[in-house]
């Protein structure tokens, strides 16, 4: 079993749609949780951190459930520019990042 | 966040040769890492670059194939040795924030072995 598992996707949605990505992790000692965005042929860039209390940044909402070892990302009112691969990332206290395989989102007009 | 400069951005290399990738950071950082992203796949950690000592390699990666240097807190190199087509990949250097939390990446090096 992979340490970090994501929805395989791909997700193809129309503009304005709401889309949710799910992620589970196996290491209960994991300390920090993030969603990254990776555009084609580019390096991953931090989208947002994920906290147990849930956090929101504009159209993006992230949620962490430590008991279930589950992380989610919700994107509301999808834009064409949201098309990318979204990576679920889990860190240990040693600072090492473990990446999910990524979920590809394509937003269509 | 620190500014990370990675070079070369891409290279095409012959089988059996080696490529050295450099990563320069504009401030001193504790943790630096090297990742590989094979075509269509996610990132896999190669090793942690330790300042002044040998790198710590993940399972499946060895020093002879991926020698790493880190002479100071702002610079590291990764060499991919004895290249084969299977080494064609993107290689990324990474560092963590001051609280050793989120990771930041260099621009990546796209390697093609022919």
gemmi code that builds the backbone of each chain (N, CA, C; Angstrom):
import gemmi

chains = {
    "A": [
        ("UNK", (0.844, -1.198, 0.000), (0.000, 0.000, 0.000), (0.878, 1.245, 0.000)),
        ("UNK", (0.516, 2.238, -0.801), (1.293, 3.465, -0.850), (1.066, 4.270, 0.416)),
        ("UNK", (2.094, 5.056, 0.789), (1.965, 5.879, 1.982), (0.912, 6.955, 1.831)),
        ("UNK", (0.792, 7.500, 0.629), (-0.190, 8.547, 0.354), (-0.959, 8.149, -0.897)),
        ("UNK", (-2.261, 8.039, -0.772), (-3.083, 7.613, -1.910), (-4.102, 8.684, -2.236)),
        ("UNK", (-4.217, 8.950, -3.518), (-5.174, 9.955, -3.994), (-6.149, 9.338, -4.969)),
        ("UNK", (-7.276, 10.057, -5.158), (-8.182, 9.702, -6.242), (-7.380, 9.622, -7.545)),
        ("UNK", (-7.581, 8.589, -8.324), (-6.774, 8.458, -9.544), (-7.101, 9.484, -10.617)),
        ("UNK", (-8.350, 9.951, -10.634), (-8.746, 10.881, -11.684), (-8.659, 10.234, -13.061)),
        ("UNK", (-8.580, 10.973, -14.151), (-8.625, 12.445, -14.174), (-10.045, 12.977, -13.963)),
        ("UNK", (-10.115, 14.213, -13.562), (-11.383, 14.895, -13.405), (-11.535, 15.891, -14.561)),
        ("UNK", (-12.628, 15.762, -15.273), (-12.951, 16.703, -16.349), (-14.256, 17.377, -15.987)),
        ("UNK", (-14.200, 18.687, -15.718), (-15.393, 19.377, -15.242), (-15.611, 20.651, -16.053)),
        ("UNK", (-16.848, 21.134, -16.104), (-17.107, 22.403, -16.785), (-16.751, 23.567, -15.867)),
        ("UNK", (-16.501, 24.699, -16.484), (-16.290, 25.915, -15.699), (-17.445, 26.119, -14.719)),
        ("UNK", (-17.116, 26.571, -13.526), (-18.142, 26.856, -12.538), (-18.508, 25.676, -11.659)),
        ("UNK", (-18.015, 24.504, -12.013), (-18.342, 23.308, -11.228), (-17.573, 23.311, -9.905)),
        ("UNK", (-18.092, 22.509, -8.989), (-17.380, 22.246, -7.732), (-16.780, 20.839, -7.822)),
        ("UNK", (-15.525, 20.736, -7.440), (-14.855, 19.441, -7.536), (-14.119, 19.177, -6.229)),
        ("UNK", (-14.115, 17.912, -5.812), (-13.468, 17.526, -4.555), (-12.442, 16.434, -4.797)),
        ("UNK", (-11.292, 16.586, -4.190), (-10.234, 15.585, -4.256), (-10.039, 14.982, -2.874)),
        ("UNK", (-9.810, 13.688, -2.838), (-9.601, 12.997, -1.577), (-8.223, 12.359, -1.525)),
        ("UNK", (-7.733, 12.212, -0.308), (-6.385, 11.672, -0.106), (-6.361, 10.966, 1.242)),
        ("UNK", (-5.711, 9.814, 1.300), (-5.501, 9.141, 2.577), (-4.015, 8.877, 2.766)),
        ("UNK", (-3.589, 8.825, 4.032), (-2.184, 8.561, 4.327), (-2.094, 7.457, 5.371)),
        ("UNK", (-0.984, 6.744, 5.357), (-0.882, 5.551, 6.207), (-0.039, 5.768, 7.468)),
        ("UNK", (0.830, 6.777, 7.461), (1.723, 6.987, 8.594), (1.031, 7.865, 9.641)),
        ("UNK", (0.626, 7.253, 10.741), (-0.102, 7.999, 11.763), (0.775, 9.031, 12.462)),
        ("UNK", (2.092, 8.941, 12.279), (3.007, 9.899, 12.896), (3.241, 11.129, 12.017)),
        ("UNK", (2.564, 11.208, 10.908), (2.719, 12.358, 10.010), (2.352, 13.649, 10.745)),
        ("UNK", (3.109, 14.695, 10.421), (2.980, 15.940, 11.172), (2.293, 17.060, 10.395)),
        ("UNK", (2.604, 17.154, 9.120), (2.129, 18.301, 8.332), (1.535, 17.808, 7.026)),
        ("UNK", (0.573, 18.593, 6.539), (-0.185, 18.137, 5.382), (-0.408, 19.312, 4.437)),
        ("UNK", (-0.312, 19.017, 3.146), (-0.376, 20.103, 2.176), (-1.040, 19.626, 0.886)),
        ("UNK", (-1.545, 20.584, 0.150), (-1.898, 20.382, -1.241), (-0.975, 21.237, -2.089)),
        ("UNK", (-0.413, 20.607, -3.119), (0.418, 21.303, -4.082), (-0.265, 21.253, -5.432)),
        ("UNK", (0.086, 22.215, -6.248), (-0.380, 22.247, -7.622), (0.851, 22.138, -8.529)),
        ("UNK", (0.717, 21.290, -9.562), (1.801, 21.179, -10.534), (1.243, 21.355, -11.926)),
        ("UNK", (1.725, 22.372, -12.591), (1.369, 22.590, -13.986), (2.334, 21.803, -14.865)),
        ("UNK", (1.896, 21.559, -16.079), (2.680, 20.737, -16.994), (4.091, 21.295, -17.161)),
        ("UNK", (5.088, 20.448, -16.954), (6.486, 20.803, -17.161), (6.986, 21.858, -16.180)),
        ("UNK", (6.310, 21.971, -15.062), (6.738, 22.922, -14.038), (6.955, 22.201, -12.717)),
        ("UNK", (7.661, 22.878, -11.796), (7.836, 22.282, -10.482), (6.566, 22.426, -9.655)),
        ("UNK", (6.354, 21.560, -8.665), (5.183, 21.694, -7.790), (5.261, 22.992, -6.991)),
        ("UNK", (4.098, 23.589, -6.785), (4.032, 24.804, -5.971), (2.969, 24.642, -4.900)),
        ("UNK", (3.285, 25.126, -3.714), (2.371, 24.995, -2.600), (1.057, 25.715, -2.882)),
        ("UNK", (-0.027, 24.997, -2.767), (-1.363, 25.585, -2.902), (-1.860, 26.030, -1.532)),
        ("UNK", (-1.873, 25.103, -0.603), (-2.280, 25.458, 0.754), (-1.895, 24.371, 1.732)),
        ("UNK", (-1.700, 24.797, 2.976), (-1.516, 23.848, 4.062), (-2.885, 23.339, 4.503)),
        ("UNK", (-2.888, 22.226, 5.214), (-4.144, 21.621, 5.641), (-4.118, 21.463, 7.145)),
        ("UNK", (-5.156, 21.952, 7.816), (-5.230, 21.901, 9.265), (-6.491, 21.160, 9.685)),
        ("UNK", (-6.424, 20.615, 10.910), (-7.568, 19.851, 11.419), (-8.828, 20.710, 11.508)),
        ("UNK", (-8.646, 21.977, 11.748), (-9.797, 22.872, 11.878), (-10.376, 23.236, 10.525)),
        ("UNK", (-9.709, 22.819, 9.466), (-10.150, 23.187, 8.125), (-9.689, 24.593, 7.788)),
        ("UNK", (-9.325, 24.808, 6.558), (-8.928, 26.154, 6.184), (-9.381, 26.450, 4.759)),
        ("UNK", (-9.611, 27.722, 4.546), (-10.194, 28.169, 3.287), (-9.343, 29.288, 2.718)),
        ("UNK", (-9.172, 29.253, 1.413), (-8.439, 30.319, 0.738), (-9.187, 30.620, -0.556)),
        ("UNK", (-10.070, 31.588, -0.491), (-10.870, 31.919, -1.664), (-11.780, 30.764, -2.039)),
        ("UNK", (-11.604, 30.252, -3.239), (-12.464, 29.166, -3.733), (-11.993, 27.793, -3.263)),
        ("UNK", (-10.903, 27.748, -2.543), (-10.311, 26.475, -2.134), (-10.513, 26.238, -0.640)),
        ("UNK", (-10.960, 25.020, -0.321), (-11.133, 24.630, 1.075), (-10.439, 23.295, 1.295)),
        ("UNK", (-9.595, 23.244, 2.324), (-8.885, 22.006, 2.657), (-9.318, 21.529, 4.025)),
        ("UNK", (-9.348, 20.226, 4.179), (-9.784, 19.641, 5.446), (-8.907, 18.448, 5.789)),
        ("UNK", (-8.639, 18.293, 7.088), (-7.850, 17.158, 7.570), (-8.635, 16.433, 8.641)),
        ("UNK", (-8.691, 15.123, 8.548), (-9.289, 14.287, 9.583), (-8.205, 13.326, 10.063)),
        ("UNK", (-7.591, 13.652, 11.187), (-6.469, 12.837, 11.677), (-6.914, 11.437, 12.080)),
        ("UNK", (-8.112, 11.337, 12.640), (-8.593, 10.021, 13.096), (-8.728, 9.063, 11.923)),
        ("UNK", (-9.223, 9.581, 10.816), (-9.406, 8.754, 9.617), (-8.201, 8.804, 8.695)),
        ("UNK", (-7.229, 9.660, 9.005), (-6.035, 9.838, 8.172), (-6.449, 10.179, 6.751)),
        ("UNK", (-7.238, 11.221, 6.671), (-7.895, 11.601, 5.430), (-7.762, 13.097, 5.218)),
        ("UNK", (-7.483, 13.481, 3.974), (-7.303, 14.888, 3.619), (-8.168, 15.161, 2.394)),
        ("UNK", (-8.754, 16.331, 2.347), (-9.573, 16.667, 1.185), (-9.268, 18.076, 0.692)),
        ("UNK", (-9.591, 18.291, -0.567), (-9.493, 19.618, -1.172), (-10.751, 19.841, -1.987)),
        ("UNK", (-11.408, 20.961, -1.734), (-12.617, 21.322, -2.460), (-12.348, 22.588, -3.260)),
        ("UNK", (-12.673, 22.549, -4.526), (-12.536, 23.732, -5.380), (-13.927, 24.129, -5.846)),
        ("UNK", (-14.321, 25.334, -5.514), (-15.630, 25.839, -5.934), (-15.475, 26.740, -7.147)),
        ("UNK", (-16.542, 26.832, -7.942), (-16.571, 27.751, -9.082), (-15.291, 27.605, -9.922)),
        ("UNK", (-15.070, 26.408, -10.419), (-13.832, 26.088, -11.147), (-13.581, 27.058, -12.296)),
        ("UNK", (-12.333, 27.417, -12.461), (-11.882, 28.259, -13.561), (-11.008, 27.441, -14.512)),
        ("UNK", (-10.913, 27.924, -15.731), (-10.040, 27.247, -16.694), (-8.616, 27.157, -16.154)),
        ("UNK", (-8.206, 28.196, -15.447), (-6.841, 28.254, -14.920), (-6.594, 27.280, -13.772)),
        ("UNK", (-7.640, 26.625, -13.293), (-7.458, 25.616, -12.245), (-6.958, 24.294, -12.821)),
        ("UNK", (-6.970, 24.161, -14.127), (-6.511, 22.925, -14.757), (-5.048, 22.685, -14.422)),
        ("UNK", (-4.781, 21.548, -13.797), (-3.434, 21.225, -13.320), (-3.504, 19.858, -12.665)),
        ("UNK", (-2.366, 19.397, -12.170), (-2.334, 18.197, -11.341), (-2.204, 18.632, -9.886)),
        ("UNK", (-3.029, 18.059, -9.029), (-3.046, 18.416, -7.616), (-2.434, 17.268, -6.826)),
        ("UNK", (-1.432, 17.617, -6.031), (-0.665, 16.625, -5.290), (-0.949, 16.748, -3.796)),
        ("UNK", (-1.285, 15.630, -3.196), (-1.463, 15.545, -1.754), (-0.093, 15.222, -1.156)),
        ("UNK", (0.336, 15.977, -0.157), (1.683, 15.826, 0.385), (1.624, 15.731, 1.899)),
        ("UNK", (2.365, 14.765, 2.424), (2.398, 14.529, 3.867), (3.851, 14.588, 4.318)),
        ("UNK", (4.104, 15.310, 5.401), (5.468, 15.430, 5.930), (5.601, 14.749, 7.279)),
        ("UNK", (6.778, 14.167, 7.500), (7.126, 13.692, 8.829), (7.864, 14.816, 9.558)),
        ("UNK", (8.172, 14.620, 10.812), (8.885, 15.670, 11.533), (10.344, 15.753, 11.117)),
        ("UNK", (10.790, 14.847, 10.272), (12.148, 14.943, 9.729), (12.192, 15.876, 8.526)),
        ("UNK", (11.045, 16.420, 8.159), (10.993, 17.369, 7.060), (10.868, 16.734, 5.694)),
        ("UNK", (10.818, 15.411, 5.628), (10.703, 14.756, 4.323), (9.255, 14.752, 3.858)),
        ("UNK", (9.089, 14.986, 2.576), (7.749, 15.033, 1.991), (7.467, 13.754, 1.234)),
        ("UNK", (6.282, 13.210, 1.456), (5.815, 12.059, 0.687), (4.642, 12.521, -0.157)),
        ("UNK", (4.734, 12.243, -1.445), (3.743, 12.744, -2.399), (2.788, 11.645, -2.823)),
        ("UNK", (1.525, 12.028, -2.978), (0.594, 11.156, -3.675), (0.892, 11.191, -5.165)),
        ("UNK", (0.230, 10.317, -5.903), (0.470, 10.247, -7.340), (-0.114, 11.419, -8.110)),
        ("UNK", (-0.969, 12.188, -7.431), (-1.550, 13.352, -8.094), (-2.874, 13.038, -8.764)),
        ("UNK", (-3.715, 14.046, -8.822), (-4.992, 13.946, -9.518), (-5.042, 15.068, -10.540)),
        ("UNK", (-5.283, 14.701, -11.776), (-5.305, 15.697, -12.842), (-6.712, 16.256, -13.006)),
        ("UNK", (-6.781, 17.562, -13.014), (-8.042, 18.278, -13.214), (-7.983, 19.032, -14.526)),
        ("UNK", (-9.016, 18.855, -15.339), (-9.173, 19.655, -16.549), (-10.509, 20.367, -16.467)),
        ("UNK", (-10.474, 21.679, -16.500), (-11.685, 22.483, -16.486), (-11.945, 22.946, -17.912)),
        ("UNK", (-13.142, 22.650, -18.402), (-13.464, 22.957, -19.794), (-14.472, 24.084, -19.892)),
        ("UNK", (-14.403, 24.845, -20.974), (-15.336, 25.974, -21.136), (-16.773, 25.486, -21.251)),
    ],
    "B": [
        ("UNK", (9.817, 33.239, 1.469), (10.457, 31.953, 1.208), (11.771, 32.154, 0.457)),
        ("UNK", (12.680, 31.191, 0.566), (13.974, 31.282, -0.083), (13.823, 31.175, -1.601)),
        ("UNK", (14.784, 31.788, -2.289), (14.824, 31.678, -3.747), (15.756, 30.527, -4.084)),
        ("UNK", (15.288, 29.606, -4.896), (16.052, 28.411, -5.256), (16.390, 28.473, -6.738)),
        ("UNK", (17.665, 28.351, -7.049), (18.094, 28.350, -8.439), (18.662, 26.978, -8.760)),
        ("UNK", (18.112, 26.345, -9.740), (18.552, 24.999, -10.123), (18.981, 25.042, -11.579)),
        ("UNK", (20.103, 24.391, -11.856), (20.541, 24.339, -13.237), (21.346, 23.087, -13.506)),
        ("UNK", (21.373, 22.568, -14.733), (20.693, 23.127, -15.891), (19.195, 22.871, -15.836)),
        ("UNK", (18.433, 23.582, -16.628), (16.992, 23.361, -16.662), (16.660, 22.107, -17.475)),
        ("UNK", (17.521, 21.794, -18.428), (17.338, 20.574, -19.202), (18.659, 20.159, -19.830)),
        ("UNK", (18.759, 18.892, -20.150), (19.952, 18.412, -20.842), (19.626, 17.104, -21.545)),
        ("UNK", (20.341, 16.869, -22.609), (20.278, 15.601, -23.332), (21.656, 14.986, -23.243)),
        ("UNK", (21.730, 13.770, -22.709), (23.032, 13.159, -22.441), (23.123, 11.795, -23.102)),
        ("UNK", (24.344, 11.396, -23.408), (24.594, 10.080, -23.968), (24.630, 9.032, -22.873)),
        ("UNK", (24.274, 7.829, -23.250), (24.384, 6.688, -22.321), (25.807, 6.573, -21.792)),
        ("UNK", (25.895, 6.231, -20.521), (27.203, 5.993, -19.926), (27.876, 7.234, -19.375)),
        ("UNK", (27.369, 8.398, -19.738), (27.951, 9.635, -19.199), (27.271, 9.988, -17.881)),
        ("UNK", (27.627, 11.118, -17.326), (27.034, 11.576, -16.067), (26.561, 13.014, -16.212)),
        ("UNK", (25.609, 13.383, -15.408), (25.120, 14.761, -15.375), (25.126, 15.243, -13.934)),
        ("UNK", (25.666, 16.420, -13.711), (25.642, 17.025, -12.384), (24.694, 18.207, -12.384)),
        ("UNK", (23.783, 18.188, -11.431), (22.764, 19.222, -11.292), (23.107, 20.053, -10.051)),
        ("UNK", (22.985, 21.360, -10.199), (23.326, 22.247, -9.092), (22.080, 22.922, -8.538)),
        ("UNK", (22.094, 23.157, -7.252), (20.986, 23.837, -6.594), (21.578, 24.871, -5.645)),
        ("UNK", (21.215, 26.128, -5.864), (21.721, 27.241, -5.062), (20.555, 27.941, -4.384)),
        ("UNK", (20.691, 28.180, -3.094), (19.639, 28.847, -2.337), (20.174, 30.187, -1.847)),
        ("UNK", (19.306, 31.174, -1.777), (19.781, 32.520, -1.437), (19.873, 32.765, 0.064)),
        ("UNK", (19.576, 31.734, 0.866), (19.713, 31.860, 2.310), (20.074, 30.500, 2.877)),
        ("UNK", (20.572, 30.503, 4.082), (20.972, 29.232, 4.687), (19.738, 28.428, 5.098)),
        ("UNK", (19.712, 27.183, 4.693), (18.592, 26.312, 5.046), (19.124, 25.025, 5.644)),
        ("UNK", (18.356, 24.461, 6.558), (18.811, 23.249, 7.227), (18.620, 22.023, 6.356)),
        ("UNK", (17.411, 21.892, 5.839), (17.061, 20.656, 5.145), (17.004, 20.881, 3.640)),
        ("UNK", (17.772, 20.078, 2.913), (17.684, 20.075, 1.452), (17.502, 18.641, 0.979)),
        ("UNK", (16.729, 18.497, -0.071), (16.382, 17.169, -0.571), (16.485, 17.136, -2.089)),
        ("UNK", (16.649, 15.928, -2.607), (16.604, 15.717, -4.055), (15.509, 14.715, -4.382)),
        ("UNK", (14.674, 15.078, -5.372), (13.563, 14.238, -5.801), (13.717, 13.890, -7.280)),
        ("UNK", (13.079, 12.813, -7.641), (12.972, 12.436, -9.050), (11.497, 12.319, -9.403)),
        ("UNK", (11.148, 12.807, -10.576), (9.786, 12.648, -11.083), (9.861, 12.022, -12.459)),
        ("UNK", (9.555, 10.753, -12.530), (9.578, 10.050, -13.808), (8.331, 10.406, -14.611)),
        ("UNK", (8.392, 10.240, -15.927), (7.278, 10.677, -16.784), (5.940, 10.129, -16.314)),
        ("UNK", (4.990, 11.017, -16.129), (3.640, 10.617, -15.757), (3.483, 10.169, -14.322)),
        ("UNK", (4.516, 10.345, -13.519), (4.445, 9.881, -12.139), (4.660, 11.039, -11.164)),
        ("UNK", (4.474, 10.724, -9.903), (4.665, 11.749, -8.884), (6.128, 11.785, -8.445)),
        ("UNK", (6.389, 12.583, -7.432), (7.764, 12.769, -6.981), (8.180, 11.668, -6.018)),
        ("UNK", (9.418, 11.215, -6.184), (10.004, 10.221, -5.302), (11.274, 10.793, -4.696)),
        ("UNK", (11.388, 10.698, -3.392), (12.566, 11.229, -2.714), (13.773, 10.342, -2.995)),
        ("UNK", (14.858, 10.953, -3.457), (16.110, 10.230, -3.675), (16.918, 10.195, -2.387)),
        ("UNK", (17.141, 11.391, -1.815), (18.008, 11.472, -0.646), (17.875, 12.823, 0.031)),
        ("UNK", (18.293, 12.847, 1.279), (18.439, 14.088, 2.033), (19.893, 14.512, 1.946)),
        ("UNK", (20.126, 15.740, 1.527), (21.499, 16.259, 1.408), (21.906, 16.859, 2.740)),
        ("UNK", (22.885, 16.252, 3.373), (23.340, 16.690, 4.689), (24.579, 17.566, 4.538)),
        ("UNK", (24.583, 18.675, 5.213), (25.713, 19.579, 5.120), (26.912, 18.998, 5.853)),
        ("UNK", (28.002, 18.818, 5.141), (29.243, 18.372, 5.749), (29.342, 16.881, 6.003)),
        ("UNK", (28.371, 16.113, 5.567), (28.437, 14.663, 5.741), (27.736, 13.979, 4.583)),
        ("UNK", (27.832, 12.674, 4.575), (27.240, 11.910, 3.469), (25.722, 12.042, 3.460)),
        ("UNK", (25.163, 12.046, 2.260), (23.718, 12.138, 2.121), (23.042, 10.885, 2.665)),
        ("UNK", (21.783, 11.036, 3.026), (20.979, 9.918, 3.499), (20.050, 9.482, 2.381)),
        ("UNK", (20.246, 8.263, 1.876), (19.523, 7.792, 0.696), (18.284, 6.998, 1.086)),
        ("UNK", (17.268, 7.135, 0.254), (16.052, 6.364, 0.422), (16.236, 4.993, -0.208)),
        ("UNK", (15.330, 4.104, 0.165), (15.381, 2.745, -0.367), (15.314, 2.776, -1.889)),
        ("UNK", (16.215, 2.050, -2.515), (16.247, 1.977, -3.970), (17.206, 2.954, -4.620)),
        ("UNK", (17.813, 3.793, -3.823), (18.778, 4.768, -4.366), (20.111, 4.598, -3.641)),
        ("UNK", (21.210, 4.614, -4.405), (22.523, 4.382, -3.822), (23.487, 5.493, -4.213)),
        ("UNK", (24.498, 5.643, -3.374), (25.446, 6.738, -3.544), (26.237, 6.610, -4.836)),
        ("UNK", (26.552, 5.398, -5.246), (27.355, 5.236, -6.455), (26.627, 5.761, -7.688)),
        ("UNK", (25.332, 5.618, -7.692), (24.530, 6.058, -8.833), (24.150, 7.543, -8.716)),
        ("UNK", (23.899, 7.995, -7.493), (23.425, 9.364, -7.261), (24.286, 10.070, -6.208)),
        ("UNK", (25.563, 10.286, -6.487), (26.377, 10.996, -5.502), (25.879, 12.424, -5.299)),
        ("UNK", (25.878, 12.833, -4.054), (25.365, 14.156, -3.666), (26.425, 14.871, -2.849)),
        ("UNK", (26.572, 16.146, -3.128), (27.444, 16.967, -2.288), (26.638, 18.086, -1.674)),
        ("UNK", (27.061, 18.494, -0.490), (26.467, 19.678, 0.133), (27.549, 20.334, 0.990)),
        ("UNK", (28.371, 21.127, 0.343), (29.514, 21.709, 1.050), (29.133, 22.787, 2.057)),
        ("UNK", (27.969, 23.402, 1.890), (27.539, 24.437, 2.830), (26.019, 24.475, 2.873)),
        ("UNK", (25.469, 25.417, 3.615), (24.026, 25.437, 3.840), (23.239, 26.080, 2.703)),
        ("UNK", (23.930, 26.528, 1.661), (23.209, 27.186, 0.567), (23.374, 26.487, -0.780)),
        ("UNK", (24.106, 25.386, -0.830), (24.438, 24.798, -2.130), (24.479, 23.280, -2.041)),
        ("UNK", (23.971, 22.632, -3.092), (24.045, 21.169, -3.174), (24.116, 20.762, -4.635)),
        ("UNK", (24.739, 19.627, -4.891), (24.733, 19.055, -6.233), (24.270, 17.612, -6.171)),
        ("UNK", (23.613, 17.192, -7.240), (23.237, 15.790, -7.458), (23.862, 15.370, -8.778)),
        ("UNK", (24.582, 14.271, -8.764), (25.113, 13.700, -9.998), (24.357, 12.422, -10.300)),
        ("UNK", (23.910, 12.293, -11.516), (23.307, 11.035, -11.964), (24.363, 10.363, -12.840)),
        ("UNK", (24.862, 9.225, -12.382), (26.034, 8.606, -12.991), (25.660, 7.462, -13.928)),
        ("UNK", (26.589, 7.171, -14.847), (26.438, 6.027, -15.744), (25.016, 5.982, -16.320)),
        ("UNK", (24.674, 7.022, -17.021), (23.302, 7.238, -17.468), (22.798, 6.158, -18.404)),
        ("UNK", (21.529, 5.824, -18.208), (20.801, 4.929, -19.114), (19.468, 5.600, -19.442)),
        ("UNK", (18.786, 5.137, -20.477), (17.502, 5.759, -20.823), (16.497, 5.773, -19.670)),
        ("UNK", (16.609, 4.817, -18.769), (15.686, 4.759, -17.625), (15.878, 5.928, -16.658)),
        ("UNK", (16.997, 6.624, -16.784), (17.247, 7.786, -15.936), (16.589, 9.048, -16.477)),
        ("UNK", (16.005, 8.948, -17.654), (15.304, 10.107, -18.213), (14.156, 10.477, -17.281)),
        ("UNK", (14.209, 11.696, -16.789), (13.290, 12.074, -15.724), (13.469, 13.558, -15.444)),
        ("UNK", (12.643, 14.063, -14.547), (12.865, 15.399, -14.004), (13.449, 15.243, -12.606)),
        ("UNK", (14.492, 15.999, -12.336), (15.119, 15.973, -11.023), (14.911, 17.330, -10.367)),
        ("UNK", (14.499, 17.298, -9.109), (14.165, 18.539, -8.415), (14.881, 18.616, -7.074)),
        ("UNK", (15.453, 19.764, -6.794), (15.955, 19.993, -5.440), (14.865, 20.686, -4.642)),
        ("UNK", (14.926, 20.485, -3.357), (13.856, 20.981, -2.505), (14.430, 21.387, -1.154)),
        ("UNK", (13.769, 22.325, -0.535), (14.120, 22.660, 0.832), (12.832, 22.855, 1.613)),
        ("UNK", (12.937, 22.746, 2.903), (11.754, 22.958, 3.731), (11.840, 24.325, 4.390)),
        ("UNK", (10.660, 24.827, 4.798), (10.607, 26.110, 5.459), (11.291, 26.081, 6.812)),
        ("UNK", (11.346, 27.228, 7.430), (12.072, 27.367, 8.689), (11.563, 26.424, 9.759)),
        ("UNK", (10.292, 26.130, 9.718), (9.723, 25.223, 10.703), (9.727, 23.782, 10.196)),
        ("UNK", (10.535, 23.524, 9.152), (10.598, 22.187, 8.558), (9.213, 21.683, 8.185)),
        ("UNK", (8.434, 22.536, 7.575), (7.085, 22.147, 7.185), (6.976, 22.066, 5.666)),
        ("UNK", (6.398, 23.051, 5.056), (6.164, 22.936, 3.621), (7.464, 22.945, 2.839)),
        ("UNK", (7.430, 22.271, 1.689), (8.608, 22.164, 0.829), (8.522, 23.162, -0.312)),
        ("UNK", (9.665, 23.681, -0.692), (9.775, 24.555, -1.855), (10.753, 23.909, -2.826)),
        ("UNK", (10.497, 24.124, -4.113), (11.244, 23.400, -5.125), (12.004, 24.322, -6.058)),
        ("UNK", (13.134, 23.809, -6.522), (13.791, 24.426, -7.645), (12.966, 24.193, -8.901)),
        ("UNK", (13.418, 24.786, -9.995), (12.645, 24.757, -11.238), (12.689, 23.397, -11.915)),
        ("UNK", (13.571, 22.533, -11.446), (13.666, 21.198, -12.016), (14.653, 21.104, -13.167)),
        ("UNK", (15.208, 19.923, -13.348), (16.107, 19.628, -14.464), (15.506, 18.467, -15.241)),
        ("UNK", (15.201, 18.727, -16.494), (14.617, 17.686, -17.354), (15.756, 16.981, -18.084)),
        ("UNK", (15.981, 15.733, -17.742), (17.070, 14.956, -18.316), (16.532, 13.938, -19.311)),
        ("UNK", (17.115, 13.938, -20.478), (16.818, 12.926, -21.489), (18.108, 12.199, -21.810)),
        ("UNK", (18.069, 10.886, -21.720), (19.247, 10.074, -22.019), (19.008, 9.343, -23.329)),
        ("UNK", (19.951, 9.519, -24.251), (19.790, 8.914, -25.584), (20.885, 7.884, -25.852)),
    ],
}
model = gemmi.Model(1)
for chain_id, residues in chains.items():
    chain = gemmi.Chain(chain_id)
    for i, (resn, *xyz) in enumerate(residues, 1):
        res = gemmi.Residue()
        res.name, res.seqid = resn, gemmi.SeqId(i, " ")
        for name, pos in zip(("N", "CA", "C"), xyz):
            atom = gemmi.Atom()
            atom.name, atom.element = name, gemmi.Element(name[0])
            atom.pos, atom.b_iso = gemmi.Position(*pos), 0.0
            res.add_atom(atom)
        chain.add_residue(res)
    model.add_chain(chain)
structure = gemmi.Structure()
structure.add_model(model)
structure.setup_entities()
